[in-house]
């Protein structure tokens, strides 16, 4: 009976703690949503809301959806994410399959180069010069070609998983005359769905949230990604606030022009609406891929 009471107390405490963690995790997103749905003039005059919109307005969302720059940035980000994810999974998994085979020549050399790449980098300047010499600077391909390989860390996870596949399957396939490509696509990939799904989600999140590539390797506004566009919105909001603080003598007309007092839209509500739109795809992906996380990464970590 005492043990049952202790278990009940533990369950209650655990539930309370987990509820608190969930609330702390969800509230920032909820905070962004309710403020993006609040009237921009009200937000500017009375500050950010905490629980629900004081004056409900969809003007900021309409502005974001109709903005051609955001739509272009969304298209660049979406197409880049799809292409990089598919190509990276194929190329990295193929390399890892070859690396996992004991009869691969110069395997130790590849392993040494791979581990070196995990800890040694040329840096931004060297990468910039390399991409410029390759003719990738300020082109769409700067988003694709440098990201085709997923890195040696992913190779390690794939390799550990591939080594866990019974050797009898490879031997029987080779006796039947199957090529390495046939073995990889017909046997290895179907048996590695969990690992592939987990790494696919990690790749999608990383590529979708990347803005440094646009920042360092492009100058054309037509090539900016959605996250980089949001960064510029955040910086413009900070710049407006600094202008207002440093120029308290501004006329009411200039103040209204800079800070949006005559509009139901403000820089802050636009910024939050754009952030929510950028976060929606990632929020939608996680529930479908969650079941693969633990299984995929665990398989890739302990097998072999």
N, C-alpha and C positions, 0 to 999 in steps of 0.2 A: 504493500500500500504506500509506504514511504517512497519507494522507488518510482511508483507511478506518479506521485505528487511532484517529485523532482523532475521527472520527464515532462510533466505538464508545465511546470514553471520554466523549464528550458525552452519548450516549444513556444510559450507565450513571449518570452524575452527575445527569442530568435525571430518570431514574427514581427515584433515591434521594431527591432533593429532593421530588418529587411524592408519594412514599410517606410521607415525613415530614410533609408538609402535610396529607395525608389523615388520618394518625394523629392529628395535633393537632386536626383538625376533628371527627373522629368520637369521640375519647375523652371529651369532656365529656358527650355523649349517652350513651355507654356507662357512664360514671361515674354518671350519674343513674339509669340502668336498674338497675345492680347494687345500688346503695344502696337503691333503692325496693323491691327484692326481698329485702333483708336484714331480719332480725328487728329490730324497733324497740328492744327492750331491749338487744340486743347493740350496736346503733348508739349508743345513749345511754351505755352503760357503757364501750365500747372504741373509740368513734370511727368515722368513715366508713371503708368498705372501699375498696381501690384496684383490685383485679383481678377478684375474684369474691366473691359473698356468703359470709360465714362461716356464717351460719345462714339457710338459704333459708326465706322466708315470703311468702305472698301476701295476708297479712292487710291490709296497707296498700292494696293494689289492690282487695280486696273492700270495704273501707271507703269508698274513693273511688267505686267503681261504685254502691254502695248509698246513698250520701249524696244525699238529694233536692235539697239546695241545689246540689250540683255538676251534677246532671242538669238542673235548671232553668237553671243558667247555661250549660250546654252547648247546650240547646235555644235559648236566647236568642241565643247567639253563632252557632250554625249557621244559624238562620233569618235573622238579620241579614246574615250573610255572603252567603247565596244571593240575597236580595232586593236588597241594595245592589250586588252585582257585576253582576247582570243589568240592573238599571235604570241603573246608572252607565254601563255599556258602551253601552247603547242611546242614552241622552240625550247623552252626551259625543260619541259617534261621529256622531250626527245633527247636533249643533252644528258639529262639525269638518267634516262634509261641506258644510254651508252655507257655512262660513267659507272652505273651499277653492275655492268657485266665484267666478270673477272678476266675475260680474255681481251679487254680493250688495251691496245698498245699505248705506251706513254701515259698510263693512268696516273702514276705518281707525279708526273710533270703537270698534268692538268689539275691535280689536287693542290699542288703547291701554288700554282697561279691563282686558283680559285680562292684559297685561303688568304693569299696576299691581297686580293681585290676586296676582301671584307674589311681590311684594316688600313689599307693604303689607298689614297685617292689623289688625283692630280689637282683637285680644287676647282673652284669656279672659273678662274682665269684661264687655266689650261683647257678646261672643257669648252669655254667660250671660243678660244682660238682654234681648237680642233673642229668644232661645229661650223665656225666661219670658213675654215679652209675646205671643209666638205661641202660647202654651199647650202647648209641647212639653216643658217641664221635667217630669221624673219620669214620663214616658210612654214607651211603646215606640217611638213615632214619632220621638223624639229621635235614635234610631239610624239612621233611614231618611231622612227628609226632608233634613237638612243634608248628607247624603252622596250625593245623587242626581247631582250633577255632579262629575266627576273632576278638575277643575282645568285650568288653561290649559296646563300642561306636557303633559298627555295630549293636549290639543287640537293642540298643535304636532306631536306624533308622528303622530297620525291625519292631520292636514292634509298633512304631507310625504308620507305614503303615498298618500293619495287623489290628490295631484297627479301621482303617477307613473303613474296609470292613463291609458291613451291617450285623448285627447280624441275620437277617432273613435267609441269605444264610446258616449260620451254623445251625440254628434251623431246616430248611427244610432238610438239609443233614442228621442231626442226626435222624430226624423222619423217613427218608428212610433207616436207619440202617447203614449209612456210619461210618466207624471207623475214629479215629483221623488222621491216616496216609492217608486214602482216602480223607478226607477233605483237608488235607495239600497239597497233590500232585495234586488233581483234581480241587480244588477251590482256595486255597490261593496262590500257586505259579503262576498259569496263570494270576491272577489279580495283581501280584506284579512284572511284567516283568521289568518295568522301574527302580524300586529300585534295583532289582537284577542285572540288566545290569550295573547300575552306580557303585554299590559296586564291581561288578566283575572287572571293569576296574581299580578301585582303588587298588584292590588286585593284579591284574596282574602287574601293574606298581610297586607296593611296593616289590613284590617278585622278579620281573625281575631285579630291580636295587639294590637288597640287596647283599652286599659283606661281611658284618660283620659276618654272620654265618660261612662262609668259613674261615675268619680270626681268629675267636675265637675257633671254635669247630671242625676244621679239620686240618690235617697236611699232608694228602696225596694229591699229585699234581693231581692225577686222579679224585679227588672229588672237585676241585676248580670250582667256577662258572665263568661265562664270565666277570662279573663286577670285581671280584677279580683279574682275569687275567689282566684286563685293569689297575687296581690299581698297580699291579706289574710292568707293562710296564711304567707307569708314574714314579714310584719310580726309575726304572732302568735308565730312561732318566735323571732324576734329579741327580742320582749318577754319570752318565757319564759326565754331565756338571760340577759337582763339581770336578771330577778327572782332567778334562782338565784345570779348573781354578787353581787348587792347584799344578799342575805339568806342568808349562809352558816350562820346559826343556825336555819334552818327545820327543823322536825321532819321525821323520815323519812316520816311519813304525808302531810304537806303537800307535801314534795318529790316524792313518788311521784305525788300527784294532779296536780301542775303539770307534771311532766316525763315522765310515762308510764312510770315504772320497773316498774310491775306489769303492763304490757301489752306485747304483741308489736308494738304500733303506737306510733310517736312522731310528733311534729309534723314532724320533718324527713323521715321516710319518706313521710308523707302528702303533704307538699309536693312531693317528687320524683315520686311517682306521678301526682299531678295535672298536673305539668309535662309528663310523658311523654305522658299522654292528650291534652293540649292540642297537643302537637307532632306526634302521629301523622298527623292529616289533612294538615298541610303537607308532611311527609316523603313521604306517599303521592302528593301532587299533583306534586311537582317532577320525578320521573322521566318522567311522561307529557307534561309541558309543556316539558321541557328543550330539545327540538329546535326549539321555536318562539322561544326567547329570542334567540339571536344573529340568526336570520333576521328575526324580527319587528322588533326594535329597530333593526337595521341598515337594513332597508327604510324604517322610519319616520324614519331620521335622514338618509339621503343622497339619497332620491328627490326630484325636483322641483328 
